Amino acid sequence: MTSRSLRLLPCLSLSLLFSLLTTPLRAQAKLAVYGTIGGETSGASSWATAGTLGLYIGVKDLGPIALALDGRADLSSNIKSGLVGPRIALHPPVFPLKPYVELLIGGSSVNKQSSQFAGRYVLGVDTTILPRVDWRVIDFSEGINKFANGHAKTVSTGLVLRF
């Protein structure tokens, strides 16, 4: 081996080691944390200010379709809930909007009554505004089970931070 080859050997070794160490990181699930603010109504109650805090963890990418597990807390003066479930998002390569749908289950308390089983579907659209920040243009959810004289509905907008 020449002296030049010997000098390159540590650099190539470090490059190979770095590649091996970082490859699993790229293959790991994506984590995103989000917060929204908007309005909520349940049954005969009028619209009230509401917020959602949550996170989702990417499970599988199937081309433009991303599967994830979502967990969220919906908070307002009328409703408090904790829900979890699958999330399916469409990431078209040439279209900036990313629609998603979720089907969540958990517990919910409406108008300070005792907690009950809750099921909810969620429809929404995100769009990227910075490399790791999405604007949640709209997040609409509606309760599947009927309690408190109606189905709880929320409409909100907010930010998503992707890690």
Residue pairs with C-beta under 8 A, 6 or more apart in sequence:
29 57
29 58
29 59
29 68
30 57
30 58
30 68
30 162
30 163
31 55
31 56
31 57
31 58
31 162
31 163
32 55
32 56
32 58
32 134
32 160
32 161
32 162
32 163
33 54
33 55
33 160
33 161
33 163
34 52
34 53
34 54
34 55
34 56
34 136
34 158
34 159
34 160
34 161
35 51
35 52
35 53
35 54
35 158
35 159
36 51
36 52
36 136
36 139
36 156
36 157
36 158
36 159
37 49
37 50
37 51
37 156
37 157
37 158
38 49
38 50
38 51
38 52
38 139
38 154
38 155
38 156
38 157
38 158
39 47
39 48
39 49
39 50
39 154
39 155
39 156
40 47
40 48
40 49
40 50
40 74
40 76
40 78
40 79
40 152
40 153
40 154
40 155
41 47
41 48
41 78
41 150
41 152
41 153
42 78
42 79
42 110
42 111
42 143
42 148
42 150
42 151
42 152
42 153
43 110
43 148
43 149
43 150
43 151
43 152
44 149
44 150
45 78
45 111
45 148
48 76
48 77
48 78
49 76
49 77
50 74
50 75
50 76
50 79
50 154
50 156
51 74
51 75
51 76
51 156
52 72
52 73
52 74
52 75
52 139
52 154
52 156
52 158
53 72
53 73
53 75
54 70
54 71
54 72
54 73
55 70
55 71
55 72
56 68
56 69
56 70
56 71
56 87
57 68
57 69
58 66
58 67
58 68
59 67
59 68
59 69
60 66
60 67
61 67
64 90
64 91
64 92
64 93
65 88
65 89
65 90
65 91
66 88
66 89
66 90
66 91
67 86
67 87
67 88
68 86
68 87
68 88
68 89
69 84
69 85
69 86
69 87
70 84
70 85
70 86
70 87
70 102
70 104
70 122
71 82
71 83
71 84
72 82
72 83
72 84
72 104
73 80
73 81
73 82
73 83
74 80
74 81
74 83
74 108
74 141
74 154
76 154
78 110
78 111
78 152
79 108
79 109
79 110
79 111
79 152
80 108
80 109
81 106
81 107
81 108
81 109
81 118
81 120
81 152
82 106
82 107
82 108
83 104
83 105
83 106
83 108
83 118
83 120
84 104
84 105
84 106
85 102
85 103
85 104
85 105
86 102
86 103
87 100
87 101
87 102
88 100
88 101
88 102
89 98
89 99
89 100
89 126
90 98
90 99
90 100
91 98
92 98
96 127
96 128
97 125
97 126
97 127
97 137
98 125
98 126
98 127
98 128
98 134
99 123
99 124
99 125
100 122
100 123
100 124
100 125
100 126
101 121
101 122
101 123
101 124
102 121
102 122
102 141
103 119
103 120
103 121
103 122
104 119
104 120
104 121
104 122
104 141
105 117
105 118
105 119
105 120
106 117
106 118
107 115
107 116
107 117
107 118
108 115
108 116
108 117
108 118
108 143
108 147
108 152
109 115
109 116
110 116
110 147
110 148
110 152
111 148
113 148
116 145
116 147
117 145
118 143
118 145
119 143
119 144
119 145
120 141
120 142
120 143
120 144
120 152
121 141
121 142
121 144
122 139
122 140
122 141
123 139
123 140
123 141
124 136
124 137
124 138
124 139
124 140
125 136
125 137
125 138
126 134
126 135
126 136
126 137
126 160
127 134
127 135
127 137
128 134
128 135
129 135
132 161
132 162
132 163
133 159
133 160
133 161
133 162
134 159
134 160
134 162
135 157
135 158
135 159
135 160
136 156
136 157
136 158
136 159
136 160
137 157
138 155
138 156
138 157
139 154
139 155
139 156
139 157
139 158
140 153
140 154
140 155
141 152
141 153
141 154
142 151
142 152
142 153
142 154
143 151
143 152
143 153
144 151
145 151
